[in-house]
Amino acid sequence: MSNKKILIVEDESIIAEDISDSLISLGYRITDIVYSGEEAIQSAKEFRPDLVLMDVNLQGEIDGITAAEEIRSHFQIPVVYLTAYADENTLRRVNTTKPFGYIVKPFEEKNLHTTIQLALHRHQHDCLTNLPNRSLLREQLSQVLDKHKKLPAMIPVMTLSLDKINRINSTLGHDIGDSVLCKIADRLNNCTENINIVARLEAAEFAIVLEPVAKKQDAAKIAQKILDIVAQPMIVEGTELYVTASVGISLSPGDGSNADELLKNACTAMYNSQEKGGNQYQLYTEKAAKISINKFAQETGLRNALKRSEFELYYEPQIEIKTGKIIGAEALVRWNHPERGRVSPGEFIPMAEEMGLIAPLGEWVLETACRQTKAWQTEGLPPLRVAVNVSARQFERKNLTERVSEILKETNLDPKYLELELTEGLILQDEAAAIRAFKVWKDMGIRIAIDDFGTGYSSLSYPKRFAFDALKIDKSFIRDIADDCQNAAITVAIIQMAHSMKMTVIAEGVENERELAFLCSRDCDEIQGYFFSQALPTAEFEALLKSDKCWDF
C-alpha cells in the first residue's frame, strides 16, 4: 500500500501533524492537511487522494460527515473516520455515508495502519470474488502499458461476460449464481500462465490482461482456451451446471493507447460476441465499433420516438374475394426518424423487442388504430375491421386483456370491429394465459386470428385447440403459388382445414393476378398484398376508402 495518497482532515493541527508523520514513515504520501469540511471537499477535488482520514467535528460550517458524503458521492474516494465520538446518533449519521472505517480516538498507530490497509483493499477489490475491481484494474493496466510501451509486442486486453447467468439467478437463486461467479473467478485466475491480471468489472463481467504477444492470433488462441475452461461443467451445491461466455479482445497499441480506451474497445468486441450468440470471442475492429455506435444511437432514438410522436400507422387493405370490397385493414407501424427518414420495421421492431419497448409501442398501435377506425365510422365511411398484431412482450403483461377493454371503451369502438393477430410462437410461451385471454376477448366480441400460419412448430394442433376466427396464410406459401407445386399443395390443405373448422382464411402477400386467380379458385376468403394496394398512411388509406375501389372477380 506504499505510495498511496492520503488526505488528512483534522481540526487539531498537532494531531494532524502526528498522523501525517506516522503515515509518511509507513510509506504513504500526504496530499494535504485541512481543518474544515469546505477545505476537505476542495482538496479532494484538486488532488484526488486514494483515501481520506476524516474527523467528525471540524472548523467551518460543514462537519466531517457532510463533507464525507460529498466526497463519496462526487469523487468515489473512500473515507475513514477519526473521531472521539461514538454515540448512537453520530454512528447512525456516519453509516449513511458508507464509510470504509471508523477509528475512535485515542488510537494506536498499528490500528490506524491496519484500518487504512483494509479500507484501500476493500475500495479496490470486489467483495465477492476478491479480484481487483475496475478502479484497481485501470491502475494496474496503466502500469503494464507504461512498462511495455517501448516494446514491439502487443498487450491483449479481454473483457468476458458470462452468457445467460440471469437464468441461473432466477431459477436456482442468487446464492448459486454468486457461487458460480466465484468458481469462474478461480478458473480465470488459474487457467493459463499467460494471464497477467484478472479483475471483476460488474455483475457477471470480468476483465483479463494477458502477457505481451507477438501476433493477434496468439491472443485469439488464449481466448479460445479460456472459453473452453469456462465451459467445463461445475458442481454447485450438488447441482451440475454449465456456463459459457462471450469474450471481446483489444490489443495495445493498435486498439488504444490507454487503459480506458482498451477496456472500452474490448467491451465493444464482447457485445459483438454476445449478439452473435455467445460462447465465442471477437477481436475489436473499427467497423464493428461503428456498427455498435450506430446501434446505440438508434436505441436512444427509439426510446425517444414515442415521446416525440415519430411513429405513424399505415393501413394495408384486406379484401373480401366474393365482393372485391375492402372489409378490413391491418395496422402497421412505421418510424419516421428525424434524421434517417423512414426506418424499416424489420430493423426497429426486433430492437424494440430486445429493449422491452415493444409493449408500450404495441399499446400505442392498438389505441391509435381503434381511435382512427372509430373516426372513419363517425365520418360516415363504411365500417371496417382493423387488425392489430399482439407481441409476445405485450402478452406477458398481466393487464393486457384489461388494457384492450379499456382502449375499446376509451375510443368507443365496437369490439366486433377489432381483430387481434397472434402468432403460434406467442401461444406456445404460455398456453394457459392464451386460453384465458381468448375467452375474455371472445366474450367481448373481438375477432382473433392466427398470424403467419405454417411457420411455427405445431401448426396443426393450434387451430384445433384454440377458437380462432381467422387464419392468415403466411406470404412465404403464397409466393409463386401458381408455379410452385409444394406451396400450392400446402395452401390448398390449409384452406380446406380452416374451412372445416369454420375459420375465415386470409392470404397475405398477394402480388400478382395469377396468385389471386389461384386463391379465388380454391375458395380463399380474403386477401391482402401489393396487387391490390400496399400499406398506406392514414390520409391515403382514407382516400382509398372514399374512392370505393373494388374488384369484380
C-alpha positions, -999 to 999 in steps of 0.1 A, spaced: 0 0 0 31 23 -1 29 54 -22 -9 57 -17 -21 93 -14 -40 103 18 -58 135 27 -59 143 64 -89 163 76 -84 171 113 -93 204 132 -65 200 157 -32 207 140 -10 189 165 -30 156 160 -30 161 122 8 166 121 14 135 143 -8 114 120 10 128 89 45 120 103 33 85 112 19 78 78 49 92 59 71 68 79 49 39 67 54 49 31 22 69 24 21 103 7 1 131 23 -17 152 -3 -29 178 21 -38 186 57 -70 207 61 -92 217 90 -127 223 76 -153 204 56 -152 230 29 -114 227 25 -117 189 25 -141 189 -4 -119 213 -24 -87 194 -16 -103 160 -26 -114 176 -59 -80 190 -66 -56 162 -55 -79 131 -58 -63 112 -29 -67 74 -26 -82 78 9 -95 105 32 -90 104 70 -119 125 83 -126 140 117 -163 144 125 -161 178 143 -144 204 121 -139 241 117 -162 259 93 -199 253 86 -197 218 72 -189 189 95 -169 158 86 -199 136 79 -215 161 55 -181 166 38 -175 128 36 -209 123 18 -200 149 -8 -166 134 -14 -180 98 -16 -208 107 -40 -189 131 -63 -154 116 -63 -159 80 -52 -130 83 -27 -131 61 4 -133 78 38 -121 65 72 -134 85 102 -112 96 131 -132 108 160 -137 109 197 -174 105 193 -191 70 192 -226 79 203 -256 63 186 -266 95 167 -231 100 153 -228 64 143 -262 65 125 -252 95 105 -218 80 97 -233 48 84 -254 67 58 -221 78 42 -209 42 37 -175 47 54 -146 23 49 -135 25 85 -142 42 119 -115 47 145 -122 62 179 -96 85 194 -72 79 210 -58 51 188 -26 32 182 -5 37 151 -8 0 143 -46 1 144 -46 32 121 -23 15 96 -44 -18 96 -76 2 91 -61 21 62 -48 -11 45 -82 -28 48 -100 3 35 -77 6 5 -80 -31 -3 -118 -30 1 -121 0 -21 -101 -16 -49 -113 -52 -47 -146 -69 -55 -162 -81 -22 -175 -113 -37 -145 -127 -56 -117 -106 -40 -105 -98 -75 -93 -63 -84 -123 -41 -93 -124 -16 -122 -106 11 -102 -76 -11 -94 -76 -27 -129 -73 7 -145 -43 15 -122 -26 -18 -128 -33 -18 -166 -18 17 -169 13 4 -151 16 -25 -175 12 -2 -205 39 22 -193 62 -7 -187 59 -22 -222 52 10 -242 87 9 -259 85 -28 -267 73 -41 -301 49 -67 -286 12 -61 -281 -7 -61 -248 -41 -80 -251 -70 -68 -230 -101 -90 -228 -135 -85 -213 -156 -116 -206 -193 -118 -198 -210 -150 -187 -239 -159 -210 -273 -163 -195 -262 -160 -159 -296 -144 -151 -312 -178 -159 -292 -193 -130 -301 -165 -107 -338 -166 -114 -340 -204 -115 -316 -216 -87 -312 -184 -67 -286 -156 -63 -266 -177 -38 -260 -203 -65 -253 -175 -90 -227 -160 -66 -210 -194 -62 -208 -197 -100 -191 -163 -102 -166 -173 -76 -158 -205 -93 -153 -187 -126 -131 -162 -109 -109 -191 -96 -108 -207 -131 -97 -174 -147 -70 -169 -121 -55 -203 -127 -64 -212 -163 -32 -202 -181 2 -187 -173 -3 -161 -200 -26 -141 -178 -12 -111 -160 -43 -95 -144 -79 -108 -137 -105 -83 -124 -142 -83 -119 -159 -53 -136 -195 -57 -126 -223 -84 -123 -211 -113 -145 -183 -93 -164 -146 -98 -159 -115 -83 -174 -83 -101 -183 -49 -86 -192 -26 -110 -209 12 -110 -211 26 -94 -242 20 -113 -275 37 -111 -309 6 -117 -330 -32 -112 -327 -36 -149 -334 -17 -156 -301 -43 -137 -282 -71 -154 -300 -58 -189 -291 -56 -179 -255 -92 -165 -256 -104 -199 -270 -86 -217 -243 -103 -195 -217 -137 -201 -233 -131 -239 -232 -121 -238 -195 -151 -216 -186 -174 -240 -204 -163 -271 -184 -190 -284 -160 -191 -274 -124 -208 -288 -93 -225 -262 -71 -244 -274 -40 -248 -308 -57 -261 -294 -90 -241 -299 -122 -240 -266 -141 -227 -254 -174 -220 -218 -183 -205 -202 -214 -190 -168 -220 -186 -140 -246 -152 -125 -249 -140 -93 -266 -103 -86 -273 -85 -53 -279 -47 -50 -283 -24 -22 -274 -12 -1 -291 -33 -6 -322 -67 -6 -305 -59 20 -278 -30 37 -260 -45 39 -225 -65 17 -201 -99 33 -206 -97 31 -244 -86 -5 -244 -113 -16 -220 -140 3 -239 -129 -13 -272 -127 -48 -256 -163 -43 -243 -174 -33 -278 -160 -66 -292 -176 -85 -263 -210 -71 -271 -204 -82 -307 -198 -117 -294 -230 -116 -274 -250 -105 -304 -236 -134 -324 -249 -159 -299 -222 -160 -272 -197 -188 -264 -171 -172 -287 -146 -144 -289 -144 -114 -312 -114 -91 -319 -121 -54 -319 -125 -38 -353 -133 -2 -362 -161 -14 -384 -178 -33 -356 -173 -3 -333 -191 20 -358 -220 -5 -360 -222 -6 -323 -222 32 -320 -249 34 -347 -270 8 -329 -266 27 -296 -278 59 -313 -307 40 -328 -317 26 -294 -316 61 -279 -337 74 -308 -362 46 -304 -366 53 -267 -375 89 -275 -396 82 -306 -429 76 -287 -424 108 -267 -417 128 -299 -446 113 -319 -423 99 -346 -443 67 -351 -471 66 -377 -497 39 -386 -501 26 -421 -531 5 -431 -529 -24 -455 -563 -32 -471 -579 -66 -466 -602 -75 -495 -632 -99 -494 -628 -121 -525 -665 -126 -531 -673 -89 -533 -640 -74 -542 -645 -47 -515 -623 -35 -487 -636 -50 -455 -607 -45 -432 -572 -33 -428 -541 -44 -409 -525 -16 -389 -487 -15 -394 -464 8 -375 -438 29 -393 -410 50 -377 -402 84 -393 -368 92 -379 -360 129 -379 -325 124 -395 -326 89 -411 -361 92 -426 -382 61 -428 -367 32 -407 -376 -3 -418 -399 -22 -393 -375 -52 -399 -349 -31 -382 -367 -13 -353 -392 -40 -343 -366 -65 -332 -347 -37 -315 -379 -27 -296 -384 -64 -286 -349 -66 -273 -351 -33 -254 -385 -41 -238 -402 -12 -257 -425 -34 -278 -452 -35 -252 -457 3 -249 -453 6 -287 -479 -22 -292 -503 -4 -269 -499 28 -288 -506 10 -321 -538 -6 -306 -551 27 -293 -543 47 -324 -558 21 -347 -590 18 -327 -594 56 -325 -588 61 -362 -613 33 -371 -640 49 -350 -632 83 -366 -638 68 -400 -671 54 -389 -681 87 -374 -672 104 -407 -697 81 -424 -674 57 -442 -684 21 -445 -675 3 -412 -644 -19 -415 -624 -42 -392 -589 -32 -381 -564 -59 -374 -536 -53 -348 -507 -76 -340 -501 -86 -304 -465 -92 -295 -451 -118 -270 -440 -90 -247 -475 -75 -246 -489 -109 -239 -465 -113 -209 -481 -83 -193 -507 -93 -167 -531 -65 -176 -533 -70 -214 -569 -81 -215 -579 -52 -192 -560 -27 -214 -577 -40 -246 -611 -35 -229 -601 0 -216 -589 11 -251 -621 0 -267 -642 19 -241 -619 50 -244 -622 50 -282 -659 40 -282 -651 13 -309 -675 -17 -310 -653 -48 -303 -666 -66 -334 -645 -42 -355 -612 -52 -338 -592 -82 -348 -562 -93 -327 -535 -112 -345 -513 -137 -326 -485 -160 -337 -481 -196 -329 -448 -188 -310 -466 -164 -287 -492 -190 -278 -465 -216 -272 -449 -195 -245 -479 -197 -222 -509 -217 -234 -528 -213 -201 -526 -175 -204 -536 -176 -240 -567 -197 -232 -578 -172 -205 -572 -142 -228 -591 -159 -257 -621 -164 -235 -622 -128 -224 -618 -115 -259 -643 -139 -275 -669 -129 -248 -663 -93 -257 -669 -100 -294 -633 -94 -306 -622 -114 -336 -590 -135 -331 -567 -145 -359 -536 -168 -360 -509 -150 -379 -480 -164 -401 -497 -198 -401 -475 -227 -411 -442 -211 -400 -443 -224 -364 -436 -257 -347 -470 -272 -340 -492 -256 -366 -518 -283 -370 -525 -285 -333 -533 -249 -326 -564 -244 -348 -579 -275 -332 -573 -264 -296 -580 -227 -298 -611 -209 -311 -596 -188 -338 -620 -168 -361 -595 -164 -389 -563 -180 -402 -537 -160 -421 -516 -180 -446 -480 -167 -445 -468 -149 -476 -440 -174 -480 -466 -200 -491 -484 -176 -514 -452 -166 -533 -452 -181 -568 -481 -203 -558 -493 -207 -594 -459 -224 -603 -447 -239 -571 -464 -272 -566 -454 -276 -530 -467 -241 -520 -499 -248 -539 -505 -281 -521 -498 -266 -487 -521 -236 -493 -550 -258 -505 -546 -280 -475 -546 -250 -451 -577 -235 -468 -596 -268 -466 -586 -274 -429 -595 -239 -419 -629 -241 -436 -637 -274 -419 -630 -257 -386 -653 -227 -395 -624 -202 -399 -621 -174 -424 -589 -177 -445 -568 -146 -453 -539 -149 -477 -510 -125 -471 -486 -111 -497 -507 -115 -529 -486 -97 -555 -500 -107 -590 -531 -118 -609 -520 -155 -612 -517 -158 -574 -551 -141 -569 -567 -164 -595 -554 -194 -578 -567 -183 -544 -601 -175 -559 -604 -209 -575 -596 -225 -541 -622 -206 -522 -599 -184 -501 -620 -158 -483 -598 -127 -481 -565 -114 -494 -541 -86 -487 -510 -76 -506 -494 -53 -531 -515 -64 -560 -545 -45 -546 -526 -19 -526 -496 -16 -504 -499 -3 -469 -509 34 -469 -506 63 -445 -539 74 -429 -548 101 -453 -541 79 -484 -560 50 -470 -589 72 -462 -589 84 -498 -589 48 -510 -619 41 -488 -638 71 -502 -629 60 -538 -649 28 -532 -623 9 -551 -632 -28 -556 -627 -57 -580 -652 -76 -600 -640 -111 -597 
